[in-house]
Amino acid sequence: MFWNFHKKESAQALTNNLESKFKPEPEPEHDNDILVTRKVVDIPVSFLKTLKPISQLLNGKGMQQLKITAANFAPSSIIFNRGTEADSLIYVIKGNVHLEANNGLVQEIVGGSFKALYPLSAGRQHCMTAIAKSNVTVIYISQDVLLMERPVIAPLENKLSISEHLKDNLFFNRFYEHLIRGDLKTPSFPNVALKFQRAVQQGCDIKEITKIVNLDPVIAAKLIQVVNSPIYRLPDPITSNFNAVRRLGLQITRNLVTAFSMKNLIKCEKPLIKKHIRDTWMHSIKVSSISYILAQLTHKVDPEEALLAGLLHNIGVLPILVFADSLPEDAYRSFDIDSCISEMHGQIGTIILEKWGFPDRLKLIPLQSTNWFENSNKDLSLIDIVLLAKYHHLLNNLSDTKLPLISTLPVFQKLNNQQLTPEMSLQIIQDAQQQISETMKIFTT
């Protein structure tokens, strides 16, 4: 629970002592047309490490250098208004805040809760109005932290960005030793997909490329299945891969061949690891299918590329599971593996896709998809679609309390000002369930 994040100084203790931590010089500011007196405060690094996305973007030294201000609000006070500009990530430290959308929907954030670990707003404009329903204390951290570079992805022999809480994880320490020595096994780029990619780069014609597809009967059959599926809704069925490739085009076919090739990348023996791989694959398929539908609905991203990106976003899990499979079963706990995956899979996934020669927009997907507040593109982009698909999938499978409010995510502001509440999000997915089922069927049968 939240109270366990900081052993020496609880969130309540921090709140009670916040006034005593204020520096003498207040900073009067107009915040969204509301006169707010902010005071510079010193917040323990141990507490900042619990906040998202701060903990993903900064190390302890970077957190110490942050200029953080705080403000108090009386009951019924407006903290910020919908549609006004924002320059800060705003976190509730104490009290009860209601976020009101223009459609009347109200969402509640209580200081000390899981949702309070996420900012009330993270875009350049506030999408909702925040009202104090009790005595409220909030802190402000400049949104410039969202523009900071994520950990540099280096070859496997170089060190990566690691959080302190993993240092006592014995499984992680063994895994990391293998990684920095270059001993870690990473999946090879699927052979058929590699041959296909080279053929396209060499300018081979469709007849030659079709021969490559036919080298793998399973992929060849899948391609016929896709082109004749309700996704494309062709008036006349296609029975040959030559016509399928001609109908789909080389780029779409290449993405699909790569996607189909991924299912059997990893073979493991231990039941626990097999379950992890099966669960990871099903998660990737669902995110991939929803990505495809969202790309179709928004008309901003190529659907087939979104489908591939959804499948790739979790690929960094595989080397971790392969390593676990090589150890005795009593050498780790399931919790240890989960912690390692949560911390490392994004960086490892991007390393794999870099080795495979994927373009930046795809190879960065694993790393970027670990941060709900990724905002490297001004307009709706491929990573936004994957993050939105991931959010929809988790919202349908986890308690709402385990996710940030969708209105706080940068992608929310890129959806043509749609008031995309969790309820509306689920309705959109429910309405498209048949299409999602058809897409999933391609990868599960």
C-alpha angles and dihedrals in degrees: 000000000000093000091062095059094084116036101183099039119026124210089253092052090050090052093048092050098040095100091054090054093057115115115231098252114078120204111220109203140167103240110191093330090310117111106235128177108214122188126201110247138186111232120190113253088227089064094044089055089067094057123095129254092004092072091053096048106039138045123218093274092051091050091053089057095054118114104223126185130189137202136188125222129196121225113289092019118137112237093188138342128236113260096023123121121265130202100173145057104241121207128188110232098170137011140016123303127187119207112205124197124206089254091061097255112145126203123188128221119188123195110249094028127116092255090054087068086072124066122261088230134010106172134086088258130038110247095195139030115252117211126184110233093183136007101312134194120193134177127216125216120181115258087227087092088071089062094054118114117263118231112304110253107228134174115287094263092063126081119260133208109283130180120232094237090070095059093090094047105107094196091052092049091054091045092049092050089056091047098052091044089055092240096119115115114231124185117264119237106268110268098228091046090050093051090047092051093049091048091053091048090050092052097244116173125249093262092059093043091051089056088058092051090051090057087081110049092194093054091043090054092046091054091055089047092053097047091050095043125107087257090079099023097203117188093226126037119248116224104178131063090224090063091040092056091044091050096046098039127229098278095051091043091050091051092048094047090052091048094049091048093059100069096081100035094116133044118189134175109203116088093227092052093044088055091049091051093046091049091047092050093049091048090050092048092051094047089045093051093048090046089055092051094045090050089053092048097048098040089212102103134040105260096217091051089048089051091053093045090053091053092047099047093086100037093111089071091071101071090048091054092045089054091049090051090057093058130076112269092244091056094083146016125233087245090057091054092047091052092050092048092049092052103038114024096088094054093041091048093054090048090054094050090047089055089049091055098243119164118258095257089062104030092056093052096091092052096041094047091065091068118068089196097055106143109162093134126060094209129049107287142176094275091050090056092049093047091048091048091049090050092051092049094049092043088058093048107032135052111273088237091069094064135064116252109275089227090065095057119100091229088063091069092052095061097088091269093297112165092233103183121179089256092052091045092056090046091054090052092045091052090052095043094113092054091046091050091050091050093047091048090062091062100037102048 
